[in-house]
C-alpha cells in the first residue's frame, strides 16, 4: 500500500471506528462484534505504520485534548483511538 493510500485508508478507518465507538458507548447498540472492531483497529495501526506521520495526522485530525492520561505518563488509548 502506498503512503497516499495508507493515509486515505487511515482516515476512513478512523471514521468507522468513531461511528462504532458512538454506537457502543453512547447508544449501547453495537453493530459489529468485538472481534470485528479489533480487526478495524489492527488495520488502522497497520495503515498508520505504512503511511507514517501523514496517515497519523489524517486518522486523528479531529481529536481534541492530550494523548496522555493525567499524571500517568502513559498514552490513553481511548483518546488516541477514540
C-alpha positions as CSV (number, residue, x, y, z in Angstrom):
1,X,0.0,0.0,0.0
2,X,1.4,3.4,-0.9
3,X,1.7,6.2,1.6
4,X,-1.1,8.1,-0.1
5,X,-3.4,5.1,0.0
6,X,-2.5,4.3,3.6
7,X,-3.3,7.9,4.6
8,X,-6.7,7.7,2.9
9,X,-7.4,4.4,4.5
10,X,-6.4,5.6,8.0
11,X,-8.8,8.5,7.7
12,X,-11.6,6.2,6.6
13,X,-10.9,3.7,9.3
14,X,-10.9,6.4,11.9
15,X,-14.4,7.5,10.8
16,X,-15.6,3.9,11.0
17,X,-14.1,3.4,14.5
18,X,-15.6,6.6,15.7
19,X,-19.0,5.5,14.5
20,X,-18.7,2.2,16.2
21,X,-17.4,3.8,19.4
22,X,-20.5,6.0,19.5
23,X,-22.9,3.1,18.8
24,X,-21.3,1.0,21.6
25,X,-20.5,3.6,24.3
26,X,-23.3,6.1,23.8
27,X,-26.2,4.3,22.3
28,X,-25.4,0.8,23.8
29,X,-26.3,-0.6,20.3
30,X,-23.2,-2.1,18.8
31,X,-23.4,-3.0,15.1
32,X,-20.2,-5.2,15.0
33,X,-18.6,-7.8,17.2
34,X,-15.6,-7.1,19.4
35,X,-13.6,-9.2,17.0
36,X,-14.6,-7.1,14.0
37,X,-13.8,-3.9,16.0
38,X,-10.4,-5.3,16.9
39,X,-9.7,-6.1,13.2
40,X,-10.5,-2.4,12.3
41,X,-8.1,-1.2,15.0
42,X,-5.3,-3.6,13.7
43,X,-5.9,-2.3,10.2
44,X,-5.7,1.3,11.4
45,X,-2.5,0.6,13.2
46,X,-1.1,-1.0,10.0
47,X,-2.2,1.9,7.8
48,X,-0.5,4.4,10.2
49,X,2.7,2.3,10.2
50,X,2.7,2.3,6.4
51,X,1.6,5.9,5.9
52,X,3.7,7.4,8.7
53,X,3.0,10.9,10.0
54,X,0.7,11.8,7.2
55,X,-1.6,8.8,8.0
56,X,-1.4,9.5,11.7
57,X,-2.5,13.1,11.1
58,X,-5.3,12.1,8.7
59,X,-6.5,9.5,11.2
60,X,-6.6,11.7,14.2
61,X,-7.1,15.3,12.9
62,X,-10.4,15.7,14.8
63,X,-9.1,14.5,18.1
64,X,-9.0,17.0,20.9
65,X,-7.1,17.1,24.2
66,X,-3.9,15.3,25.3
67,X,-2.8,11.8,24.3
68,X,-1.5,11.3,27.8
69,X,-3.7,10.4,30.7
70,X,-3.3,13.0,33.6
71,X,-0.4,12.0,35.8
72,X,0.3,8.6,34.4
73,X,2.8,9.4,31.6
74,X,1.1,6.6,29.5
75,X,-0.9,7.2,26.4
76,X,-4.7,6.9,26.9
77,X,-5.9,4.6,24.2
78,X,-9.4,6.0,24.5
79,X,-8.1,9.4,23.4
80,X,-5.8,8.1,20.8
81,X,-8.2,5.6,19.2
82,X,-11.5,7.2,20.2
